């Protein structure tokens, strides 16, 4: 796990009243969304390639 400081981006990590906007939960939700997006896209591309070109894709 990489830990990094986000000091330059206080405007989107913190609300004007000081409440934190960027939380571990928010990062986990975005990570899960993009993992799902990649999996669905890969499956769609695999099905398209196999159906259109009759090529077996092994990924």
Steps between C-alpha positions, in 0.01 A plus 500: 500500500636839402446790736538851366419850612232695318584839649472692171143387447332620819210649301371159396617298799345734756181706508525872585376423853789255552305176453698236315357410159759246390458200727629144489144386435467734200830375359390137550169569322672663204753216485220240497315694229804513272586134561144410398520731197824336383361148548179576309693676222746211467216248481318710240815537288572128529147409389512752215836375370398135525161561340618730224833345405462141629824544692541335839611757755667357810489790742 
